Amino acid sequence: MDHDLIIFDCDGVLVDSERIAVQIESRLLTEAGFPLTPAEIAASFVGLSYGSMMTELERRFGRSVPEELNQRMQSEALAAFPTELEPTPGIVELLGSITGPRCVASSSDPDRIALSLRLTGLDRWFDPGSLFSATMVDRGKPAPDLFLHAAAAMGHRPDRCVVIEDSPHGVEAAVAAGMAVVGYVGGGHAGPALSDRLVAAGADAIADHHRSVPPILGLGPGRGGPDQSAGTAKP
């Protein structure tokens, strides 16, 4: 994939946070009368902001979600991060192979993005001005606003950007922005159906580990060799 800018989602792509969040959200939502399993939450809400998640929960269950519950889900996830959060497998090596511009575009708020990167040591790969949150735009994923904002702020045309995403909502947003997309399915929350769902949403290629991303993107350190077989292009 020819590109000038690589845009990374954060949760589930850079840091393996979704496996932590869906467990906490399932427990608290079920206790509050919104019964959902971690797998159901992963399938429906990964990639959305908490605000969008609350809106969809209210539509699905026909009643409002207490703001206190929303705050508890966020605060308990953040409380678990210092001891449980890890970078996704192979992300350090991938970031080390990238010499060109890169940025982060996430549905999380700016403080959570910065905390996640700092706790996992990934902050050294990103300038503070290259971190973009859905709170900076009117519409979050699956709308294209966040990716378009990130591309403009970084000074690159959308059609010269490639996005690495782990959720159908994020893939849809990138496609709507006119960007190429690599669907990443190596996070701890990823189920067996995620690859097909990302392809259906418009992903151009699928990576089940970050070592398969360099050959997909045409990056020198990952070109050729056995790693190439880990990535699959969309038919």
Accessible surface in RSA format (square Angstrom, percent):
REM  Atomic radii and reference values for relative SASA: ProtOr
REM  Chains: A
REM  Algorithm: Lee & Richards
REM  Probe-radius: 1.40
REM  Slices: 20
REM RES _ NUM      All-atoms   Total-Side   Main-Chain    Non-polar    All polar
REM                ABS   REL    ABS   REL    ABS   REL    ABS   REL    ABS   REL
RES MET A   1    62.98  32.6  24.55  16.2  38.43  91.5  37.48  31.9  25.50  33.8
RES ASP A   2   117.58  82.4  87.76  87.3  29.82  70.5  39.28  92.5  78.30  78.1
RES HIS A   3    36.92  20.2  20.78  14.4  16.14  41.3  11.24  11.6  25.68  29.9
RES ASP A   4    56.75  39.8  47.12  46.9   9.64  22.8  13.89  32.7  42.86  42.7
RES LEU A   5     0.10   0.1   0.00   0.0   0.10   0.2   0.10   0.1   0.00   0.0
RES ILE A   6     2.09   1.2   2.09   1.6   0.00   0.0   2.09   1.5   0.00   0.0
RES ILE A   7     0.00   0.0   0.00   0.0   0.00   0.0   0.00   0.0   0.00   0.0
RES PHE A   8     0.00   0.0   0.00   0.0   0.00   0.0   0.00   0.0   0.00   0.0
RES ASP A   9     6.41   4.5   6.41   6.4   0.00   0.0   0.04   0.1   6.37   6.4
RES CYS A  10     0.81   0.6   0.81   0.9   0.00   0.0   0.00   0.0   0.81   0.9
RES ASP A  11    10.68   7.5  10.33  10.3   0.35   0.8   4.88  11.5   5.80   5.8
RES GLY A  12     0.00   0.0   0.00   N/A   0.00   0.0   0.00   0.0   0.00   0.0
RES VAL A  13     0.00   0.0   0.00   0.0   0.00   0.0   0.00   0.0   0.00   0.0
RES LEU A  14     0.00   0.0   0.00   0.0   0.00   0.0   0.00   0.0   0.00   0.0
RES VAL A  15     0.00   0.0   0.00   0.0   0.00   0.0   0.00   0.0   0.00   0.0
RES ASP A  16    15.54  10.9  15.54  15.5   0.00   0.0   0.93   2.2  14.61  14.6
RES SER A  17     0.00   0.0   0.00   0.0   0.00   0.0   0.00   0.0   0.00   0.0
RES GLU A  18    18.84  10.8  18.84  14.3   0.00   0.0   0.00   0.0  18.84  15.4
RES ARG A  19    74.90  31.4  69.74  35.6   5.16  12.3  29.63  40.5  45.27  27.4
RES ILE A  20     7.56   4.3   2.94   2.2   4.62  11.1   7.34   5.3   0.23   0.6
RES ALA A  21     2.75   2.5   2.67   4.1   0.08   0.2   2.75   3.9   0.00   0.0
RES VAL A  22     7.66   5.0   7.66   6.9   0.00   0.0   7.66   6.7   0.00   0.0
RES GLN A  23   106.83  59.7 101.86  74.4   4.97  11.8  35.24  75.0  71.60  54.3
RES ILE A  24    18.54  10.5  17.87  13.3   0.67   1.6  18.54  13.3   0.00   0.0
RES GLU A  25    13.16   7.6  13.16  10.0   0.00   0.0   0.46   0.9  12.70  10.4
RES SER A  26    11.03   9.3  10.96  14.6   0.07   0.2   1.53   3.3   9.50  13.3
RES ARG A  27   107.57  45.2  98.26  50.1   9.31  22.2  60.70  83.0  46.86  28.4
RES LEU A  28     1.28   0.7   0.25   0.2   1.04   2.6   0.29   0.2   0.99   2.7
RES LEU A  29     0.00   0.0   0.00   0.0   0.00   0.0   0.00   0.0   0.00   0.0
RES THR A  30    67.82  48.2  56.87  57.7  10.95  26.1  52.60  70.7  15.21  23.0
RES GLU A  31   119.49  68.6  79.46  60.1  40.04  95.3  49.90  96.5  69.59  56.8
RES ALA A  32    43.02  39.6  16.55  25.5  26.48  60.2  29.62  41.7  13.40  35.5
RES GLY A  33    35.97  44.4   0.00   N/A  35.97  44.4  27.83  76.4   8.13  18.2
RES PHE A  34     1.01   0.5   1.01   0.6   0.00   0.0   1.01   0.6   0.00   0.0
RES PRO A  35    83.52  60.9  72.53  66.1  10.99  39.9  73.11  60.4  10.41  64.7
RES LEU A  36    12.59   7.0   7.78   5.6   4.80  12.1   9.95   7.0   2.63   7.1
RES THR A  37    69.32  49.3  66.99  67.9   2.33   5.6  66.51  89.3   2.81   4.3
RES PRO A  38    39.47  28.8  38.96  35.5   0.51   1.8  39.27  32.4   0.20   1.3
RES ALA A  39    74.61  68.6  60.88  94.0  13.73  31.2  68.55  96.5   6.07  16.1
RES GLU A  40    80.27  46.1  76.21  57.7   4.05   9.7  30.92  59.8  49.35  40.3
RES ILE A  41     1.15   0.7   1.15   0.9   0.00   0.0   1.15   0.8   0.00   0.0
RES ALA A  42    19.14  17.6  11.24  17.3   7.90  18.0  11.38  16.0   7.77  20.6
RES ALA A  43    46.07  42.4  38.58  59.5   7.49  17.0  41.52  58.5   4.55  12.0
RES SER A  44    30.67  25.9  19.19  25.6  11.48  26.5   9.86  21.0  20.81  29.2
RES PHE A  45     7.04   3.5   1.99   1.2   5.04  13.1   1.99   1.2   5.04  14.4
RES VAL A  46    10.28   6.8   4.80   4.3   5.49  13.2   8.57   7.4   1.72   4.7
RES GLY A  47    10.07  12.4   0.00   N/A  10.07  12.4   7.21  19.8   2.86   6.4
RES LEU A  48    30.88  17.2  12.92   9.2  17.96  45.2  12.98   9.1  17.90  48.2
RES SER A  49    27.42  23.2  23.64  31.6   3.77   8.7  16.91  36.0  10.51  14.7
RES TYR A  50    37.11  17.3  31.01  17.6   6.10  15.9  31.81  23.9   5.30   6.5
RES GLY A  51    45.04  55.5   0.00   N/A  45.04  55.5  36.47 100.1   8.57  19.2
RES SER A  52    41.71  35.2  31.63  42.2  10.08  23.2  14.73  31.4  26.98  37.8
RES MET A  53     7.27   3.8   7.27   4.8   0.00   0.0   0.63   0.5   6.64   8.8
RES MET A  54    16.74   8.7  16.74  11.1   0.00   0.0  16.65  14.2   0.08   0.1
RES THR A  55    92.30  65.6  89.93  91.2   2.38   5.7  63.35  85.1  28.95  43.8
RES GLU A  56    42.65  24.5  41.47  31.4   1.17   2.8  17.20  33.3  25.45  20.8
RES LEU A  57     0.00   0.0   0.00   0.0   0.00   0.0   0.00   0.0   0.00   0.0
RES GLU A  58    63.71  36.6  58.89  44.6   4.82  11.5  12.34  23.9  51.37  41.9
RES ARG A  59   164.84  69.2 137.76  70.2  27.08  64.5  77.46 105.9  87.39  53.0
RES ARG A  60    98.44  41.3  68.60  35.0  29.84  71.0  35.51  48.5  62.93  38.1
RES PHE A  61    59.71  29.9  33.61  20.8  26.10  67.9  39.07  23.7  20.64  59.1
RES GLY A  62    68.18  84.1   0.00   N/A  68.18  84.1  35.14  96.4  33.04  74.0
RES ARG A  63   114.05  47.9 102.48  52.2  11.56  27.5  62.94  86.0  51.10  31.0
RES SER A  64    82.21  69.5  68.91  92.0  13.30  30.6  35.05  74.6  47.16  66.1
RES VAL A  65    12.95   8.5   0.00   0.0  12.95  31.2   0.00   0.0  12.95  35.1
RES PRO A  66    69.14  50.4  57.70  52.6  11.44  41.6  69.08  57.0   0.06   0.3
RES GLU A  67   105.17  60.4  96.45  73.0   8.71  20.7  55.21 106.8  49.96  40.8
RES GLU A  68   101.46  58.3  96.85  73.3   4.61  11.0  61.58 119.1  39.89  32.6
RES LEU A  69     6.42   3.6   6.42   4.6   0.00   0.0   6.42   4.5   0.00   0.0
RES ASN A  70    14.78  10.2  14.78  14.3   0.00   0.0   0.96   2.3  13.83  13.4
RES GLN A  71   101.54  56.8  97.64  71.4   3.89   9.3  32.76  69.7  68.77  52.2
RES ARG A  72    89.77  37.7  89.05  45.4   0.72   1.7  25.39  34.7  64.39  39.0
RES MET A  73     0.05   0.0   0.00   0.0   0.05   0.1   0.00   0.0   0.05   0.1
RES GLN A  74    50.17  28.1  50.05  36.6   0.12   0.3  11.00  23.4  39.17  29.7
RES SER A  75    61.83  52.2  53.58  71.5   8.26  19.0  45.32  96.5  16.51  23.1
RES GLU A  76    48.26  27.7  43.83  33.2   4.43  10.5  25.10  48.6  23.16  18.9
RES ALA A  77     0.40   0.4   0.40   0.6   0.00   0.0   0.40   0.6   0.00   0.0
RES LEU A  78    59.18  33.0  55.38  39.6   3.80   9.6  55.61  39.1   3.58   9.6
RES ALA A  79    76.51  70.3  48.45  74.8  28.06  63.8  59.38  83.6  17.13  45.4
RES ALA A  80    16.08  14.8   9.46  14.6   6.62  15.1  15.88  22.4   0.21   0.6
RES PHE A  81     0.73   0.4   0.00   0.0   0.73   1.9   0.00   0.0   0.73   2.1
RES PRO A  82    85.23  62.1  54.10  49.3  31.12 113.1  54.21  44.8  31.02 192.8
RES THR A  83   123.62  87.9  85.45  86.6  38.18  91.0  80.75 108.5  42.88  64.8
RES GLU A  84    83.67  48.0  75.77  57.3   7.90  18.8  28.84  55.8  54.83  44.8
RES LEU A  85    17.49   9.7   0.00   0.0  17.49  44.0   0.00   0.0  17.49  47.1
RES GLU A  86   101.94  58.5 101.59  76.9   0.35   0.8  21.91  42.4  80.02  65.3
RES PRO A  87    47.58  34.7  38.96  35.5   8.62  31.3  38.96  32.2   8.62  53.6
RES THR A  88     2.13   1.5   0.00   0.0   2.13   5.1   0.00   0.0   2.13   3.2
RES PRO A  89    69.59  50.7  58.90  53.7  10.69  38.9  69.58  57.4   0.01   0.1
RES GLY A  90    20.62  25.4   0.00   N/A  20.62  25.4   7.57  20.8  13.05  29.2
RES ILE A  91     0.59   0.3   0.51   0.4   0.08   0.2   0.51   0.4   0.08   0.2
RES VAL A  92    54.64  36.0  53.14  48.1   1.49   3.6  53.14  46.2   1.49   4.1
RES GLU A  93   125.89  72.3 111.52  84.4  14.38  34.2  72.25 139.7  53.64  43.8
RES LEU A  94     3.41   1.9   0.28   0.2   3.12   7.8   2.73   1.9   0.68   1.8
RES LEU A  95     0.01   0.0   0.00   0.0   0.01   0.0   0.00   0.0   0.01   0.0
RES GLY A  96    44.89  55.4   0.00   N/A  44.89  55.4  15.85  43.5  29.04  65.0
RES SER A  97    15.63  13.2   6.41   8.6   9.22  21.2  11.44  24.4   4.19   5.9
RES ILE A  98     8.25   4.7   1.55   1.2   6.71  16.2   1.55   1.1   6.71  18.2
RES THR A  99   139.15  99.0 102.80 104.2  36.35  86.6  76.02 102.1  63.13  95.4
RES GLY A 100    32.47  40.0   0.00   N/A  32.47  40.0  26.73  73.4   5.74  12.8
RES PRO A 101    59.74  43.5  47.89  43.7  11.85  43.1  57.91  47.8   1.83  11.4
RES ARG A 102    35.61  15.0  31.87  16.2   3.74   8.9  10.95  15.0  24.66  14.9
RES CYS A 103     0.00   0.0   0.00   0.0   0.00   0.0   0.00   0.0   0.00   0.0
RES VAL A 104     0.00   0.0   0.00   0.0   0.00   0.0   0.00   0.0   0.00   0.0
RES ALA A 105     0.00   0.0   0.00   0.0   0.00   0.0   0.00   0.0   0.00   0.0
RES SER A 106     0.80   0.7   0.80   1.1   0.00   0.0   0.00   0.0   0.80   1.1
RES SER A 107    15.84  13.4   8.86  11.8   6.98  16.1   8.62  18.4   7.22  10.1
RES SER A 108    16.59  14.0   7.09   9.5   9.50  21.9   9.40  20.0   7.20  10.1
RES ASP A 109    50.95  35.7  46.69  46.5   4.26  10.1  21.48  50.6  29.46  29.4
RES PRO A 110    59.89  43.7  54.32  49.5   5.58  20.3  56.79  46.9   3.10  19.3
RES ASP A 111   117.53  82.3 111.67 111.1   5.86  13.9  32.07  75.5  85.46  85.2
RES ARG A 112    18.94   8.0  17.76   9.1   1.19   2.8   8.61  11.8  10.34   6.3
RES ILE A 113     1.39   0.8   1.00   0.7   0.40   1.0   1.39   1.0   0.00   0.0
RES ALA A 114    38.85  35.7  35.34  54.5   3.50   8.0  37.18  52.4   1.67   4.4
RES LEU A 115    38.30  21.3  38.17  27.3   0.13   0.3  38.18  26.8   0.12   0.3
RES SER A 116     0.31   0.3   0.31   0.4   0.00   0.0   0.00   0.0   0.31   0.4
RES LEU A 117     1.26   0.7   1.26   0.9   0.00   0.0   1.26   0.9   0.00   0.0
RES ARG A 118   139.28  58.5 126.28  64.4  13.00  31.0  55.35  75.7  83.93  50.9
RES LEU A 119    70.22  39.1  37.29  26.7  32.93  82.8  40.54  28.5  29.68  79.9
RES THR A 120    19.29  13.7   0.11   0.1  19.17  45.7   6.12   8.2  13.16  19.9
RES GLY A 121    32.74  40.4   0.00   N/A  32.74  40.4  29.48  80.9   3.26   7.3
RES LEU A 122     0.62   0.3   0.62   0.4   0.00   0.0   0.62   0.4   0.00   0.0
RES ASP A 123    64.56  45.2  57.05  56.8   7.51  17.8  19.84  46.7  44.71  44.6
RES ARG A 124   167.00  70.1 125.29  63.9  41.70  99.3  66.05  90.3 100.95  61.2
RES TRP A 125    58.93  23.6  49.54  24.0   9.39  22.0  53.40  28.5   5.53   9.0
RES PHE A 126    12.87   6.4   0.39   0.2  12.48  32.5   2.43   1.5  10.44  29.9
RES ASP A 127   107.59  75.4 103.31 102.8   4.28  10.1  19.82  46.7  87.76  87.5
RES PRO A 128   120.83  88.1 105.96  96.6  14.86  54.0 108.22  89.3  12.61  78.4
RES GLY A 129    62.11  76.6   0.00   N/A  62.11  76.6  43.60 119.7  18.51  41.5
RES SER A 130     5.92   5.0   5.82   7.8   0.10   0.2   5.69  12.1   0.23   0.3
RES LEU A 131    33.75  18.8  26.86  19.2   6.90  17.3  27.02  19.0   6.73  18.1
RES PHE A 132    10.89   5.4  10.89   6.7   0.00   0.0  10.89   6.6   0.00   0.0
RES SER A 133     0.24   0.2   0.24   0.3   0.00   0.0   0.24   0.5   0.00   0.0
RES ALA A 134    11.01  10.1   4.88   7.5   6.13  13.9   5.17   7.3   5.84  15.5
RES THR A 135    92.45  65.8  55.00  55.8  37.44  89.2  59.92  80.5  32.53  49.2
RES MET A 136    88.35  45.8  54.77  36.2  33.58  80.0  59.52  50.6  28.83  38.2
RES VAL A 137    31.22  20.5   9.97   9.0  21.25  51.2  18.18  15.8  13.04  35.4
RES ASP A 138   148.03 103.7 108.51 108.0  39.52  93.5  28.71  67.6 119.32 119.0
RES ARG A 139   137.34  57.7 133.25  67.9   4.09   9.7  59.42  81.2  77.92  47.2
RES GLY A 140    21.54  26.6   0.00   N/A  21.54  26.6   3.97  10.9  17.57  39.3
RES LYS A 141     4.11   2.0   0.37   0.2   3.74   8.9   0.00   0.0   4.11   4.4
RES PRO A 142    59.81  43.6  53.49  48.8   6.33  23.0  53.70  44.3   6.11  38.0
RES ALA A 143    16.18  14.9   8.67  13.4   7.51  17.1  14.77  20.8   1.41   3.7
RES PRO A 144    24.24  17.7  24.24  22.1   0.00   0.0  24.24  20.0   0.00   0.0
RES ASP A 145    29.17  20.4  23.26  23.1   5.92  14.0  11.68  27.5  17.49  17.4
RES LEU A 146     0.19   0.1   0.19   0.1   0.00   0.0   0.19   0.1   0.00   0.0
RES PHE A 147     0.20   0.1   0.13   0.1   0.06   0.2   0.13   0.1   0.06   0.2
RES LEU A 148    69.03  38.4  64.75  46.3   4.27  10.7  65.11  45.7   3.91  10.5
RES HIS A 149    66.31  36.2  59.28  41.2   7.03  18.0  42.99  44.3  23.32  27.1
RES ALA A 150     0.00   0.0   0.00   0.0   0.00   0.0   0.00   0.0   0.00   0.0
RES ALA A 151     0.63   0.6   0.63   1.0   0.00   0.0   0.63   0.9   0.00   0.0
RES ALA A 152    76.73  70.6  50.59  78.1  26.14  59.5  59.06  83.2  17.67  46.8
RES ALA A 153    62.44  57.4  18.45  28.5  43.99 100.1  31.37  44.2  31.08  82.3
RES MET A 154    50.99  26.4  29.89  19.8  21.10  50.2  25.70  21.9  25.29  33.5
RES GLY A 155    62.45  77.0   0.00   N/A  62.45  77.0  34.62  95.0  27.83  62.3
RES HIS A 156    46.77  25.6  35.45  24.6  11.32  29.0  28.53  29.4  18.24  21.2
RES ARG A 157   150.11  63.0 143.76  73.3   6.35  15.1  68.97  94.3  81.13  49.2
RES PRO A 158    47.75  34.8  47.75  43.5   0.00   0.0  47.75  39.4   0.00   0.0
RES ASP A 159    86.14  60.3  62.79  62.5  23.35  55.2  35.12  82.7  51.02  50.9
RES ARG A 160    60.78  25.5  60.46  30.8   0.32   0.8  16.85  23.0  43.93  26.6
RES CYS A 161     2.97   2.2   0.00   0.0   2.97   7.0   0.00   0.0   2.97   3.2
RES VAL A 162     0.42   0.3   0.42   0.4   0.00   0.0   0.42   0.4   0.00   0.0
RES VAL A 163     0.00   0.0   0.00   0.0   0.00   0.0   0.00   0.0   0.00   0.0
RES ILE A 164     0.00   0.0   0.00   0.0   0.00   0.0   0.00   0.0   0.00   0.0
RES GLU A 165     0.13   0.1   0.13   0.1   0.00   0.0   0.00   0.0   0.13   0.1
RES ASP A 166     1.33   0.9   0.59   0.6   0.74   1.7   0.38   0.9   0.95   0.9
RES SER A 167     0.33   0.3   0.02   0.0   0.31   0.7   0.33   0.7   0.00   0.0
RES PRO A 168    15.43  11.2  15.43  14.1   0.00   0.0  15.43  12.7   0.00   0.0
RES HIS A 169    39.85  21.8  39.85  27.7   0.00   0.0  36.24  37.4   3.61   4.2
RES GLY A 170     0.00   0.0   0.00   N/A   0.00   0.0   0.00   0.0   0.00   0.0
RES VAL A 171     0.00   0.0   0.00   0.0   0.00   0.0   0.00   0.0   0.00   0.0
RES GLU A 172    74.66  42.9  70.20  53.1   4.45  10.6  23.35  45.2  51.31  41.9
RES ALA A 173     0.07   0.1   0.07   0.1   0.00   0.0   0.07   0.1   0.00   0.0
RES ALA A 174     0.00   0.0   0.00   0.0   0.00   0.0   0.00   0.0   0.00   0.0
RES VAL A 175    67.97  44.7  57.10  51.7  10.87  26.2  58.31  50.7   9.65  26.2
RES ALA A 176    64.22  59.0  26.58  41.0  37.64  85.6  37.91  53.4  26.31  69.7
RES ALA A 177     7.18   6.6   0.00   0.0   7.18  16.3   2.19   3.1   5.00  13.2
RES GLY A 178    47.48  58.6   0.00   N/A  47.48  58.6  36.37  99.8  11.11  24.9
RES MET A 179     9.24   4.8   0.00   0.0   9.24  22.0   1.52   1.3   7.72  10.2
RES ALA A 180    33.25  30.6  24.05  37.1   9.19  20.9  28.47  40.1   4.78  12.7
RES VAL A 181     0.00   0.0   0.00   0.0   0.00   0.0   0.00   0.0   0.00   0.0
RES VAL A 182     0.00   0.0   0.00   0.0   0.00   0.0   0.00   0.0   0.00   0.0
RES GLY A 183     0.00   0.0   0.00   N/A   0.00   0.0   0.00   0.0   0.00   0.0
RES TYR A 184     1.16   0.5   0.85   0.5   0.31   0.8   0.02   0.0   1.15   1.4
RES VAL A 185    23.45  15.4  10.96   9.9  12.49  30.1  11.12   9.7  12.33  33.4
RES GLY A 186    22.88  28.2   0.00   N/A  22.88  28.2   8.56  23.5  14.31  32.1
RES GLY A 187     8.05   9.9   0.00   N/A   8.05   9.9   0.00   0.0   8.05  18.0
RES GLY A 188    50.50  62.3   0.00   N/A  50.50  62.3  21.50  59.0  29.00  64.9
RES HIS A 189    24.99  13.7   5.07   3.5  19.92  51.0  12.39  12.8  12.61  14.7
RES ALA A 190    31.53  29.0   4.26   6.6  27.27  62.0   5.07   7.1  26.45  70.1
RES GLY A 191    38.29  47.2   0.00   N/A  38.29  47.2  26.26  72.1  12.03  26.9
RES PRO A 192   146.09 106.5 109.59  99.9  36.50 132.7 123.62 102.1  22.48 139.7
RES ALA A 193    58.02  53.3  53.65  82.8   4.37   9.9  57.63  81.2   0.39   1.0
RES LEU A 194    14.89   8.3  12.81   9.2   2.07   5.2  13.56   9.5   1.33   3.6
RES SER A 195    36.77  31.1  36.17  48.3   0.59   1.4  21.06  44.8  15.71  22.0
RES ASP A 196   108.03  75.7 102.99 102.5   5.03  11.9  28.31  66.6  79.72  79.5
RES ARG A 197    84.79  35.6  79.34  40.4   5.45  13.0  39.54  54.0  45.25  27.4
RES LEU A 198     0.00   0.0   0.00   0.0   0.00   0.0   0.00   0.0   0.00   0.0
RES VAL A 199    43.77  28.8  38.52  34.9   5.24  12.6  38.52  33.5   5.24  14.2
RES ALA A 200    90.43  83.1  48.20  74.4  42.23  96.1  60.01  84.5  30.42  80.6
RES ALA A 201    18.42  16.9   1.82   2.8  16.60  37.8   9.90  13.9   8.51  22.6
RES GLY A 202    17.25  21.3   0.00   N/A  17.25  21.3  14.01  38.4   3.24   7.3
RES ALA A 203     0.00   0.0   0.00   0.0   0.00   0.0   0.00   0.0   0.00   0.0
RES ASP A 204    54.03  37.8  46.97  46.8   7.06  16.7  12.98  30.6  41.05  40.9
RES ALA A 205     4.37   4.0   4.37   6.7   0.00   0.0   4.37   6.1   0.00   0.0
RES ILE A 206    12.55   7.1  12.14   9.0   0.41   1.0  12.14   8.7   0.41   1.1
RES ALA A 207     0.00   0.0   0.00   0.0   0.00   0.0   0.00   0.0   0.00   0.0
RES ASP A 208    79.65  55.8  67.34  67.0  12.31  29.1  25.40  59.8  54.25  54.1
RES HIS A 209    40.56  22.2  39.80  27.7   0.76   1.9  29.96  30.9  10.60  12.3
RES HIS A 210     0.33   0.2   0.00   0.0   0.33   0.8   0.07   0.1   0.26   0.3
RES ARG A 211   122.38  51.4 112.20  57.2  10.17  24.2  37.23  50.9  85.15  51.6
RES SER A 212     0.01   0.0   0.00   0.0   0.01   0.0   0.00   0.0   0.01   0.0
RES VAL A 213     0.00   0.0   0.00   0.0   0.00   0.0   0.00   0.0   0.00   0.0
RES PRO A 214     9.29   6.8   9.29   8.5   0.00   0.0   9.29   7.7   0.00   0.0
RES PRO A 215    19.29  14.1   1.95   1.8  17.34  63.0   2.74   2.3  16.54 102.8
RES ILE A 216    29.76  16.9  16.75  12.5  13.01  31.4  24.11  17.4   5.65  15.3
RES LEU A 217     5.16   2.9   0.00   0.0   5.16  13.0   0.00   0.0   5.16  13.9
RES GLY A 218    30.21  37.3   0.00   N/A  30.21  37.3  14.18  38.9  16.03  35.9
RES LEU A 219    25.65  14.3  23.78  17.0   1.87   4.7  25.65  18.0   0.00   0.0
RES GLY A 220    52.70  65.0   0.00   N/A  52.70  65.0  31.39  86.2  21.31  47.7
RES PRO A 221   105.95  77.2  60.85  55.5  45.09 163.9  74.29  61.3  31.66 196.8
RES GLY A 222     9.71  12.0   0.00   N/A   9.71  12.0   9.34  25.6   0.36   0.8
RES ARG A 223   155.32  65.2 131.46  67.0  23.86  56.8  55.17  75.4 100.16  60.7
RES GLY A 224    29.44  36.3   0.00   N/A  29.44  36.3  23.68  65.0   5.77  12.9
RES GLY A 225    56.26  69.4   0.00   N/A  56.26  69.4  32.50  89.2  23.77  53.2
RES PRO A 226   122.89  89.6 104.87  95.6  18.02  65.5 117.39  96.9   5.51  34.2
RES ASP A 227    55.38  38.8  53.05  52.8   2.33   5.5   5.91  13.9  49.47  49.3
RES GLN A 228    90.37  50.5  82.59  60.4   7.77  18.5  25.38  54.0  64.99  49.3
RES SER A 229    97.84  82.7  65.47  87.4  32.37  74.6  55.31 117.8  42.53  59.6
RES ALA A 230    22.20  20.4  10.07  15.5  12.12  27.6  17.69  24.9   4.51  11.9
RES GLY A 231    16.96  20.9   0.00   N/A  16.96  20.9   1.02   2.8  15.93  35.7
RES THR A 232    80.38  57.2  75.22  76.3   5.16  12.3  68.03  91.4  12.34  18.7
RES ALA A 233    83.88  77.1  58.05  89.6  25.84  58.8  58.49  82.4  25.39  67.3
RES LYS A 234    81.15  39.6  60.36  37.0  20.79  49.5  34.21  30.8  46.94  50.0
RES PRO A 235   160.86 117.2  95.25  86.8  65.61 238.5 136.46 112.7  24.40 151.6
END  Absolute sums over single chains surface
CHAIN  1 A     9860.1       7223.4       2636.7       5585.3       4274.8
END  Absolute sums over all chains
TOTAL          9860.1       7223.4       2636.7       5585.3       4274.8
